[in-house]
Amino acid sequence: MAPPSDHTDRHLQKLAALITQRRVALGLTNKEAGAARCGLSPMTYRKIEGGERVTDTSYAKLEIGYGFRPGACREVLDGADSITLEDGTELIEGGQIRDHVDPARLAEVTPGALTKSASLHAPELTLGQIESIAGGFMEELRRLGVVPKED
């Protein structure tokens, strides 16, 4: 059997990084917990996070355990830069990208987030000034069609 190419090694390392990232995001503090969640032996799981190749069956178990779409591991090994989760979230090295933003939820949480941020970063502003800024910001988001207009 020929030794793996650097290209293949890079893909294995990317897959290992994405899987480690997902384990941590799920609150699994060690590899043994990851193995248990996926129905894998600890040794097989350590190989995966170590960037070693395992069987397609092991990758399939991992996909089920971590909520990846079927074939996601193979896609990374074939050169993809991300893994798509069952809920449509895209897992990239160092972060996640959601398929969509719920405009109603965005409209609900944005004023509070703006108020908190402004009070931390511009403490000289009054609450009235902060609320005015948040109101203007929300009105601009509505005008742009990012969040729904108020009823």
N, C-alpha and C positions, 0 to 999 in steps of 0.2 A: 504494500500500500504506500502510495507516495505521501511525503510529508505535506501538511496543509500549507497553503500559500499565506503570505502576509495579509492578503486581501481577506481570506477566510478567517484568519486570526482576528482581524479588526472587527469583522461581523460578530464573531463569538464574544469578543470583549464588549461590544455595544449591547448585545443581547444580555450579557451578564449584568451590565450596568443598569439596564432597564428593569430587569427582574429584581435586582437588589433594591432599586428605587421603589418598585411596586410593593415589595415586602415591607419596607419601612413605612410607606404610606398607609398600609393596612394595619400598622401598629404591631407587626410581628417583630419582636426584638432580637430574634436570633434565627439562624438558618434551620435549626431543628424545628422551630415553630412553622417556618415556611414549608419544610418537607412534610410535616404532619398535615398542614392545610391542603396540600396538593396530592397527598397519598403517595408520596415518594419516599424512598429510603434516604436517610440523612446523607449517605455517601453520594448518591446520585444527585441530590439537591446541591451539595457542596461543589460537585463537578460543574453544574450549570452556572452557579454564581462565580465559579472560578474560571469560567470561559472555556470549559472543555465541552466537546461534542458528546451528546447522549442520544438515545434512540428517539425516533419520532413519537413513540408511545409515551415516553417520559415527557416530551414537550407538550403532548396533548393533555396529559394529566395536569401539568403546570398551567396550561391555558384555562382549563376548567376551574382549577383551584383559585386562580388569580383573576378570573373574570375577563380574560382576553378573548377576542374573537377567534374562532377556529382558524388555524394556520398562521397566526400572528408571529409565532417564533420562526417558522420557516421563512416568512417574508423578511424578517430582519436578517436571517442568515443568507438570504438572497440579495441583500443590499438595502432594504428599507431602513429609514432613519427613525421610525416610530412604531409603536404598538397601539392598536385600537382596542379599547375595552368594549365589553358588551353594551355599555350605556352610551357609546359613541364618543367618549372622551378619548383623546389622543395622548398617549404617554410618550414624551420625548425626553431625551437625556436632560435632567435637571428641572423638568416641569411637566405640566399637563395642559392640554388645550381642549377646551370643551367644544363640542359640535355647535352649540348654540348658547345664546344668553337668553334667559327668560326676561323679556322686557318688563313684565309686571313686577317680578322680583327685583330687578334693577331699580325700578322706580321706587319700590318700597324701601330698599336699604341705602340708596345713595344719599338722601338728605342727612341721615344719621352719620354716615361715614364722612361726609363733608364737614359736618359740625365737629366731629371728633378730631379730624385732621386739622381743621382751622384752629381749634382751641389749643392743640398741641404745638403747632408751628407758628401761630400768630396770636399769642396770648393777649396782645394789646387790643384786639378786636372785641367789641361788645357782642353779646349774644344776638342782639338785634341786627348788627352788621353781618354776622355769620349767617343768620337765617335769611337775610336779604341776598347774600351771595348764593346760598344753597337754592333759594327760590329762583333766582335768575339762571342758575346752572340747569335746574330741572326744566325750566321753560324752554331753554335752548335745546335740550335733549328732546323735548316734545316737538318743537318746531322742526327738528331734523328727522323726526320719525323714529328715533332710537327707543323711546319709551312711549307708552300710550298716553293720549290726551286724557286729562281728568274729565270725569262725567259731570 
